[in-house]
């Protein structure tokens, strides 16, 4: 009995420690990997969020670090948009068909039909050469259950053979399918089929479309065609979703490449008697999309025909929609730096397990760094890649270590001699020109 008592007590203490490790902060950190309840990197790209009963559900592409192939769509849940629980792969790779072996599945978007209460997921399906695009859909009775793939979404009894897509649910519950280059389809009430094509080709619209509706005005966001490279995303406005649509230009400072991101979704956030909006964008990192690709989420301001993200915040408070007021404490001397493009050049520092932020510079010649954490007996408790490439140079936050039980750890940052590089369908090369890793400083953030 005594052994049983101590066993139960140890489980209780362990659970208390794990509970204490969860962040009580409402701070969202941009451009760095996030960790789920098992300390795995949150892997959900081309994403969307559905809020239900005070819980946020994040859906996205579950990427690999080896090949751009459909590996499933993931679902995570959170009460605060900071601490994420991995629910499951809600739509796995199929045995055959549009999402079968050797196929692509991208930009998962989920909406709940107000008519049926069913959850409907839409996605772009394709072959590996991007020459067989079709819009597919899947359904589920519960938001975080396993979705059943239903096949191609039909319009006039034919598949919609387009690639980049998004969705939008209007205030009255009407659902819309947004297609690259400005096609918009209105869905039937059950969201399982198309009612009508309401817009054909908005002039100047690009890919990865997203939309919001505020005070009688619709805003359509889209990205230029630069493969996984970032560009200055633009927006259009219209008083009626059927148009006419007016090109309003960029919503981030020109030349910032949308703060090094590509738009994916706009999340409405009801607050008091108002609705706030959060921009969701991807920082792709081919080929290491699972570990090194990150998210950029920022407050989005819509006023009349003006849509802006006025400033890039590395850290901001989701509760207040304001820049984070956390204190910054430098924990390492200036000589704790790494500036090298030589494979296996490294920097090793001790730390105590409290989340440690790595500051550095990304640039057109940046490469991949391997970040690993070992415990006092030499076991690796974390290992992942961080991308130091960006077309527009940027100095700031690059990585925040996962919360660990307080103790003695070693953080290692190593130049891998690898960098992101890819070619688009036209054979144009994108990506880094070298393998530089530039780490400047280590800090701790505290309330």
C-alpha positions as CSV (number, residue, x, y, z in Angstrom):
1,X,0.0,0.0,0.0
2,X,2.9,2.3,0.9
3,X,4.4,1.8,-2.6
4,X,1.1,2.4,-4.2
5,X,0.7,5.6,-2.2
6,X,4.1,6.9,-3.3
7,X,3.4,5.9,-6.9
8,X,0.1,7.9,-6.9
9,X,1.8,10.8,-5.2
10,X,4.6,10.8,-7.9
11,X,2.0,10.9,-10.6
12,X,0.3,13.8,-8.9
13,X,3.5,15.8,-8.6
14,X,4.4,15.0,-12.2
15,X,1.0,16.3,-13.4
16,X,1.4,19.4,-11.3
17,X,4.8,20.1,-12.8
18,X,3.4,19.6,-16.3
19,X,0.6,22.0,-15.5
20,X,3.0,24.6,-14.3
21,X,5.0,24.3,-17.5
22,X,2.1,25.5,-19.5
23,X,2.4,29.2,-20.3
24,X,0.0,31.5,-18.4
25,X,0.9,34.3,-20.9
26,X,-1.4,35.4,-23.7
27,X,1.6,36.4,-25.8
28,X,1.8,35.3,-29.4
29,X,5.4,35.0,-30.7
30,X,5.7,35.5,-34.4
31,X,8.1,33.8,-36.8
32,X,9.3,31.0,-34.4
33,X,8.2,27.4,-34.0
34,X,5.4,26.8,-31.5
35,X,5.1,23.7,-29.3
36,X,2.1,21.6,-28.5
37,X,1.2,19.8,-25.3
38,X,3.8,17.1,-26.1
39,X,6.5,19.6,-26.9
40,X,6.3,18.8,-30.6
41,X,6.3,21.6,-33.1
42,X,2.9,22.8,-34.2
43,X,2.5,21.6,-37.8
44,X,-0.4,23.3,-39.4
45,X,0.3,25.4,-42.5
46,X,-1.9,27.2,-45.1
47,X,-4.1,27.3,-42.0
48,X,-7.5,28.5,-40.7
49,X,-9.0,28.7,-37.2
50,X,-12.6,28.0,-36.1
51,X,-13.8,29.3,-32.7
52,X,-16.4,27.3,-30.9
53,X,-17.6,27.5,-27.3
54,X,-14.5,29.4,-26.2
55,X,-12.1,26.9,-27.9
56,X,-10.0,27.7,-30.9
57,X,-9.4,24.9,-33.4
58,X,-6.4,25.3,-35.8
59,X,-6.5,23.3,-39.0
60,X,-3.6,23.1,-41.5
61,X,-1.3,21.1,-43.7
62,X,0.8,18.5,-41.8
63,X,4.1,18.9,-43.6
64,X,7.2,16.8,-43.8
65,X,10.8,17.9,-44.1
66,X,11.5,15.7,-47.1
67,X,8.9,16.1,-49.9
68,X,6.0,18.3,-50.7
69,X,3.4,15.6,-50.6
70,X,0.0,15.3,-48.8
71,X,0.6,13.8,-45.4
72,X,-2.7,14.7,-43.8
73,X,-4.5,17.8,-42.4
74,X,-3.9,18.4,-38.7
75,X,-6.1,19.8,-35.9
76,X,-4.9,21.6,-32.7
77,X,-7.1,23.1,-30.0
78,X,-6.4,26.0,-27.6
79,X,-8.3,28.1,-25.1
80,X,-5.9,31.0,-25.3
81,X,-4.2,30.9,-28.8
82,X,-0.9,30.2,-27.1
83,X,-1.0,26.7,-25.5
84,X,-1.9,24.2,-28.3
85,X,-3.1,20.6,-27.9
86,X,-2.6,18.3,-30.7
87,X,-6.0,16.7,-31.5
88,X,-5.2,14.4,-34.4
89,X,-4.7,14.1,-38.1
90,X,-8.3,14.8,-38.9
91,X,-8.0,14.0,-42.6
92,X,-5.3,11.4,-43.3
93,X,-3.8,10.4,-46.6
94,X,-6.4,8.4,-48.5
95,X,-5.8,4.9,-50.1
96,X,-6.5,6.3,-53.5
97,X,-8.1,9.2,-55.4
98,X,-7.5,12.9,-55.2
99,X,-5.8,12.7,-51.8
100,X,-4.2,9.3,-52.3
101,X,-0.5,8.4,-52.6
102,X,1.6,10.8,-54.6
103,X,-0.9,13.6,-54.5
104,X,-1.0,17.1,-53.0
105,X,-3.4,18.5,-50.4
106,X,-3.2,22.1,-49.5
107,X,-4.9,25.1,-47.7
108,X,-7.4,23.2,-45.5
109,X,-10.3,25.5,-44.6
110,X,-13.1,24.5,-42.3
111,X,-16.6,26.0,-41.8
112,X,-19.6,24.9,-39.9
113,X,-22.8,24.8,-41.9
114,X,-25.5,26.8,-40.0
115,X,-28.1,24.8,-41.9
116,X,-27.0,21.3,-40.9
117,X,-24.5,21.8,-38.1
118,X,-22.0,19.7,-40.1
119,X,-18.3,20.7,-40.4
120,X,-17.1,21.0,-44.0
121,X,-13.4,21.1,-44.9
122,X,-12.3,22.4,-48.3
123,X,-8.9,22.0,-49.8
124,X,-6.8,22.2,-53.0
125,X,-5.9,18.7,-54.4
126,X,-3.4,18.2,-57.2
127,X,-0.7,15.9,-58.6
128,X,3.0,16.5,-57.7
129,X,3.5,18.6,-60.9
130,X,0.5,20.9,-60.1
131,X,-1.1,19.9,-63.3
132,X,-4.3,18.3,-62.0
133,X,-5.9,20.9,-59.7
134,X,-9.3,20.3,-58.2
135,X,-11.1,21.6,-55.2
136,X,-12.1,18.8,-52.8
137,X,-14.2,18.7,-49.7
138,X,-14.6,16.5,-46.6
139,X,-17.2,16.4,-43.8
140,X,-17.5,15.6,-40.1
141,X,-20.2,15.7,-37.4
142,X,-17.7,16.9,-34.8
143,X,-15.2,19.7,-35.2
144,X,-12.2,17.6,-34.1
145,X,-13.3,14.2,-35.4
146,X,-12.0,12.3,-38.4
147,X,-13.3,13.9,-41.6
148,X,-14.7,11.8,-44.5
149,X,-13.3,12.8,-47.8
150,X,-16.2,13.3,-50.3
151,X,-14.3,14.0,-53.5
152,X,-14.3,17.0,-55.8
153,X,-16.6,19.9,-55.2
154,X,-18.8,20.3,-58.3
155,X,-20.1,23.3,-60.1
156,X,-22.5,22.7,-62.9
157,X,-21.7,19.0,-62.5
158,X,-17.9,19.6,-63.1
159,X,-14.9,19.8,-60.8
160,X,-13.6,23.3,-60.0
161,X,-10.1,22.9,-61.6
162,X,-8.3,25.6,-59.7
163,X,-5.5,25.6,-57.2
164,X,-5.0,28.2,-54.4
165,X,-8.3,28.6,-52.5
166,X,-9.8,30.0,-49.3
167,X,-13.2,30.2,-47.7
168,X,-15.3,33.0,-46.2
169,X,-18.4,32.8,-44.0
170,X,-20.5,36.0,-44.0
171,X,-22.4,37.4,-41.1
172,X,-25.6,35.7,-42.3
173,X,-23.9,32.3,-42.5
174,X,-23.6,32.3,-46.2
175,X,-20.5,30.4,-47.2
176,X,-18.1,31.3,-50.1
177,X,-15.3,29.6,-51.8
178,X,-12.5,32.0,-52.8
179,X,-10.3,31.1,-55.7
180,X,-7.0,32.5,-56.9
181,X,-7.2,35.4,-59.3
182,X,-10.5,36.5,-58.0
183,X,-13.1,33.9,-58.7
184,X,-15.8,33.6,-55.9
185,X,-18.4,30.8,-55.6
186,X,-21.4,30.9,-53.3
187,X,-22.1,27.6,-51.5
188,X,-25.4,26.0,-50.9
189,X,-26.7,26.1,-47.3
190,X,-25.2,22.6,-46.5
191,X,-21.8,23.8,-47.9
192,X,-21.6,20.5,-49.9
193,X,-22.1,22.1,-53.3
194,X,-21.9,25.3,-55.2
195,X,-25.0,27.6,-55.6
196,X,-23.5,30.0,-58.1
197,X,-20.3,31.6,-59.3
198,X,-20.8,35.2,-58.2
199,X,-17.5,36.7,-59.3
200,X,-15.3,35.9,-62.3
201,X,-11.7,37.1,-62.2
202,X,-11.1,40.2,-60.0
203,X,-8.5,42.2,-61.9
204,X,-5.2,42.2,-60.1
205,X,-6.1,39.5,-57.5
206,X,-3.6,36.8,-56.8
207,X,-3.4,33.5,-54.9
208,X,-3.9,32.4,-51.3
209,X,-7.1,34.4,-50.9
210,X,-8.7,35.4,-47.6
211,X,-11.6,37.7,-46.8
212,X,-13.3,39.8,-44.1
213,X,-16.5,41.8,-43.9
214,X,-16.7,44.9,-41.7
215,X,-19.3,47.7,-41.6
216,X,-20.7,47.0,-45.0
217,X,-17.4,46.6,-46.8
218,X,-15.7,43.4,-48.0
219,X,-11.9,43.1,-48.0
220,X,-10.2,40.5,-50.2
221,X,-6.6,39.7,-49.4
222,X,-4.3,37.9,-51.9
223,X,-0.7,37.1,-52.6
224,X,1.5,37.5,-55.7
225,X,2.7,34.4,-57.6
226,X,6.2,33.8,-56.3
227,X,5.9,30.2,-55.2
228,X,6.9,29.8,-51.5
229,X,8.8,33.1,-51.7
230,X,7.2,36.1,-49.8
231,X,5.9,39.1,-51.6
232,X,3.9,42.3,-51.0
233,X,0.4,41.0,-50.6
234,X,-2.5,43.2,-51.7
235,X,-6.2,43.7,-51.1
236,X,-9.3,44.7,-52.9
237,X,-12.6,46.2,-51.5
238,X,-16.2,46.1,-52.5
239,X,-19.5,47.1,-51.0
240,X,-21.1,43.9,-52.4
241,X,-19.4,40.6,-52.6
242,X,-20.4,40.4,-56.2
243,X,-18.5,43.6,-56.9
244,X,-17.3,45.9,-58.3
245,X,-14.0,45.3,-56.6
246,X,-11.3,48.0,-56.4
247,X,-7.6,47.3,-56.0
248,X,-6.3,49.2,-53.0
249,X,-2.7,48.0,-53.1
250,X,-0.7,46.7,-50.2
251,X,-1.8,46.4,-46.6
252,X,1.7,46.2,-45.2
253,X,4.6,48.7,-45.8
254,X,5.8,48.3,-49.4
255,X,9.0,46.3,-49.6
256,X,8.3,44.4,-46.3
257,X,7.0,41.4,-48.3
258,X,4.1,41.4,-45.9
259,X,6.5,41.2,-43.0
260,X,8.0,38.1,-44.7
261,X,4.8,36.2,-44.9
262,X,2.0,35.0,-47.2
263,X,-1.7,35.5,-46.2
264,X,-3.7,32.5,-45.4
265,X,-6.8,33.4,-43.3
266,X,-8.4,36.3,-41.4
267,X,-9.9,35.3,-38.0
268,X,-12.7,37.5,-36.7
269,X,-12.4,37.9,-32.9
270,X,-15.6,39.1,-31.1
271,X,-14.7,41.5,-28.3
272,X,-17.3,43.3,-26.2
273,X,-19.5,45.0,-28.7
274,X,-17.0,45.0,-31.5
275,X,-15.2,42.5,-33.7
276,X,-11.4,42.6,-34.1
277,X,-9.5,40.8,-36.8
278,X,-6.3,38.8,-36.8
279,X,-4.2,38.3,-40.0
280,X,-2.8,34.8,-40.4
281,X,0.2,34.2,-42.7
282,X,2.8,31.6,-43.4
283,X,6.6,31.8,-43.6
284,X,7.3,28.9,-45.8
285,X,10.7,27.2,-45.6
286,X,11.1,24.6,-48.4
287,X,12.2,21.9,-48.0
288,X,12.1,21.8,-44.2
289,X,8.4,22.8,-44.0
290,X,7.5,20.7,-40.9
291,X,10.2,22.2,-38.5
292,X,11.4,25.4,-40.0
293,X,8.2,27.0,-41.6
294,X,6.5,29.3,-39.1
295,X,3.5,31.5,-38.7
296,X,2.9,35.2,-38.6
297,X,-0.3,36.3,-36.8
298,X,-0.9,40.0,-36.3
299,X,-3.8,42.4,-35.5
300,X,-5.4,43.7,-38.7
301,X,-7.0,47.2,-38.8
302,X,-9.9,47.8,-41.3
303,X,-11.3,51.3,-41.5
304,X,-13.3,52.5,-44.4
305,X,-11.3,51.4,-47.5
306,X,-8.1,51.3,-45.6
307,X,-6.7,47.9,-44.5
308,X,-3.4,47.9,-42.6
309,X,-1.1,46.0,-40.4
310,X,0.7,49.1,-39.3
311,X,3.7,47.5,-37.6
312,X,5.3,44.1,-37.2
313,X,5.2,42.9,-33.6
314,X,7.4,39.9,-32.8
315,X,5.4,39.6,-29.5
316,X,1.9,40.7,-28.9
317,X,-0.9,40.1,-26.4
318,X,-4.0,38.3,-27.9
319,X,-6.1,39.4,-24.9
320,X,-5.5,43.1,-25.4
321,X,-4.5,43.1,-29.2
322,X,-1.6,45.3,-28.2
323,X,2.2,44.9,-28.3
324,X,3.5,42.7,-25.6
325,X,4.6,44.5,-22.4
326,X,6.9,41.6,-21.3
327,X,10.2,42.6,-19.8
328,X,13.4,41.6,-21.7
329,X,16.4,40.3,-19.8
330,X,19.7,39.7,-21.5
331,X,21.1,36.4,-20.1
332,X,24.3,36.0,-22.1
333,X,27.2,38.3,-22.8
334,X,27.8,39.8,-26.2
335,X,30.5,37.3,-27.0
336,X,27.9,34.5,-27.1
337,X,27.4,34.8,-30.8
338,X,27.6,32.7,-34.0
339,X,28.4,34.2,-37.4
340,X,29.4,31.5,-39.9
341,X,28.6,29.8,-43.1
342,X,30.8,26.8,-42.4
343,X,29.2,23.5,-41.8
344,X,29.3,22.3,-38.1
345,X,30.3,25.8,-36.8
346,X,28.5,25.9,-33.5
347,X,27.7,27.8,-30.3
348,X,27.0,26.0,-27.0
349,X,25.5,27.7,-23.9
350,X,24.1,26.5,-20.6
351,X,20.6,27.5,-19.5
352,X,18.1,26.5,-16.8
353,X,15.1,25.3,-18.8
354,X,13.1,28.6,-18.6
355,X,12.1,29.6,-22.2
356,X,15.1,31.2,-23.8
357,X,14.8,33.5,-26.9
358,X,17.4,33.4,-29.6
359,X,17.9,36.7,-31.5
360,X,19.6,36.8,-34.9
361,X,19.5,38.0,-38.5
362,X,17.9,36.4,-41.5
363,X,19.1,37.5,-44.9
364,X,19.2,36.4,-48.6
365,X,22.3,34.3,-47.9
366,X,21.0,32.6,-44.8
367,X,21.0,28.8,-44.2
368,X,19.5,26.3,-41.8
369,X,20.7,26.0,-38.2
370,X,20.2,23.0,-36.1
371,X,19.1,23.8,-32.6
372,X,19.3,21.0,-30.0
373,X,18.9,20.9,-26.2
374,X,20.5,18.2,-24.0
375,X,19.9,17.5,-20.4
376,X,22.6,16.9,-17.7
377,X,23.1,13.2,-18.7
378,X,23.5,14.1,-22.4
379,X,20.0,13.0,-23.6
380,X,18.6,15.2,-26.4
381,X,15.3,16.6,-25.3
382,X,14.7,18.8,-28.4
383,X,16.2,19.0,-31.9
384,X,14.9,21.0,-34.8
385,X,15.9,23.3,-37.7
386,X,15.6,27.1,-37.9
387,X,15.7,29.0,-41.2
388,X,18.0,32.0,-41.3
389,X,16.9,32.9,-44.9
390,X,14.7,35.8,-45.9
391,X,14.7,37.9,-49.0
392,X,14.3,41.0,-47.0
393,X,16.9,41.1,-44.2
394,X,15.5,41.1,-40.7
395,X,17.1,41.1,-37.2
396,X,15.1,39.9,-34.3
397,X,13.4,36.8,-32.8
398,X,14.4,33.5,-34.4
399,X,13.6,30.8,-31.8
400,X,12.1,30.3,-28.3
401,X,13.0,27.1,-26.5
402,X,10.2,24.9,-25.2
403,X,9.4,25.2,-21.5
404,X,11.2,22.5,-19.6
405,X,11.4,21.4,-16.0
406,X,13.9,23.7,-14.4
407,X,17.4,22.2,-14.4
408,X,20.8,22.3,-16.1
409,X,20.6,22.1,-19.9
410,X,22.8,22.9,-22.9
411,X,21.6,24.7,-25.9
412,X,23.5,24.1,-29.1
413,X,23.2,26.0,-32.4
414,X,25.0,24.5,-35.3
415,X,25.4,25.6,-39.0
416,X,24.2,22.7,-41.1
417,X,25.7,23.7,-44.5
418,X,22.1,23.5,-45.9
419,X,19.8,26.1,-47.1
420,X,16.3,26.5,-48.5
421,X,16.1,26.3,-52.3
422,X,13.3,25.4,-54.8
423,X,12.1,25.9,-58.4
424,X,8.7,26.8,-59.5
425,X,6.7,25.3,-62.4
426,X,8.4,27.6,-64.8
427,X,11.9,26.5,-63.7
428,X,12.7,29.7,-61.9
429,X,15.1,29.3,-58.9
430,X,14.1,30.6,-55.5
431,X,15.8,30.5,-52.1
432,X,19.1,31.3,-50.4
433,X,22.5,32.0,-52.0
434,X,24.6,30.8,-49.1
435,X,24.6,29.1,-45.7
436,X,25.1,31.9,-43.2
437,X,23.9,31.6,-39.6
438,X,23.9,34.9,-37.6
439,X,23.0,34.7,-33.9
440,X,23.5,37.8,-31.8
441,X,22.0,37.5,-28.4
442,X,19.9,35.4,-25.9
443,X,17.2,36.9,-23.8
444,X,14.4,35.8,-21.4
445,X,10.9,37.4,-21.6
446,X,9.0,37.9,-18.3
447,X,5.7,39.6,-17.4
